[in-house]
Amino acid sequence: MEMRPPELNTVIRTFANEAEAQIAQAVLDANGIDSNLIRDDAGGMMPWLQWLHPIRLVVREADSVEAVEILDSPPGPTLLP
């Protein structure tokens, strides 16, 4: 029988717009945590539906605590003087 990795099924955040959701997903990806965005906006044709049905950021249950800690942590130092 084929072994499958655990499913991405734990919602850790919701977002009202695509940009914020993608930034959070990129932060998790940069830290090695697989995630997915679940949208209910008619495939992007009705973005106003995101206000009624927020975009959900999901991760594996085993990664959920670490993912929340990463997203809640303050940003690091910048390269600007």
For each residue, the residues with C-beta under 8 A, 3 or more apart:
1:
2:
3:
4: 7
5: 60
6: 9 60 61 62
7: 4 60
8: 34 35 36 58 59 60
9: 6 58 60 61
10: 58 59 60 61 63 64
11: 14 38 56 57 58
12: 57 58 59 64 67 68 71
13: 21 24 56 57 71
14: 11 54 55 56 57
15: 18 20 21 24 50 54 55 57
16: 20 50 51 54 55
17: 20 21 50 55
18: 15 21 22 39 47 50 55
19: 22 23
20: 15 16 17 23 24
21: 13 15 17 18 24 25 37 55 57
22: 18 19 25 26 37
23: 19 20 26 27
24: 13 15 20 21 27 28 57 71
25: 21 22 28 29 35 36 37 57
26: 22 23 29 30
27: 23 24 30 31 70 71
28: 24 25 31 33 34 35 57 59 67 70 71
29: 25 26 32 33 34 35
30: 26 27
31: 27 28 66 70
32: 29
33: 28 29 59 63 66 67 70
34: 8 28 29 59 60 63
35: 8 25 28 29 57 58 59 67
36: 8 25 57 58 59
37: 21 22 25 55 56 57 58
38: 11 55 56 58
39: 18 44 50 53 55
40: 49 53
41: 44 45 46 47 48 49 50 53 55
42: 45 46 49
43:
44: 39 41 47
45: 41 42
46: 41 42 49
47: 18 41 44 50
48: 41 51 52
49: 40 41 42 46 52 53
50: 15 16 17 18 39 41 47 53 54 55
51: 16 48 54
52: 48 49
53: 39 40 41 49 50
54: 14 15 16 50 51
55: 14 15 16 17 18 21 37 38 39 41 50
56: 11 13 14 37 38
57: 11 12 13 14 15 21 24 25 28 35 36 37
58: 8 9 10 11 12 35 36 37 38
59: 8 10 12 28 33 34 35 36 63 64 67
60: 5 6 7 8 9 10 34 63 64
61: 6 9 10 64
62: 6
63: 10 33 34 59 60 66 67
64: 10 12 59 60 61 67 68
65: 68 69
66: 31 33 63 69 70
67: 12 28 33 35 59 63 64 70 71
68: 12 64 65 71 72
69: 65 66 72 73
70: 27 28 31 33 66 67 73
71: 12 13 24 27 28 67 68
72: 68 69
73: 69 70
74:
75: 78
76:
77:
78: 75
79:
80:
81:
